[in-house]
């Protein structure tokens, strides 16, 4: 097992979490980000972005998840049309 760190710009992960593989750490990062944003939607606002980085024990970033929100002008067609 290796230790991975889920770092946010405002809050570095000082403890880390052990996972069997990079893939397991990436999956956990997506779940963590979804849960965090569901409970704290104020982390991202219109015309803003939020980023979560997954680093290995050596500090190398192996994965980054960026969520962006953008205001859309009225009348712009959607993908559904």
Number of C-alpha atoms within 10 A of each C-alpha: 8 13 17 27 23 25 19 14 9 7 9 13 14 9 10 17 15 15 15 10 12 17 12 11 24 20 10 16 22 14 11 14 18 13 12 12 14 11 10 10 11 9 13 15 13 11 10 12 13 17 16 21 22 23 21 20 12 8 10 12 15 14 17 17 13 11 13 12 12 10 9 10 7 6 6 7 9 6 5 4 4
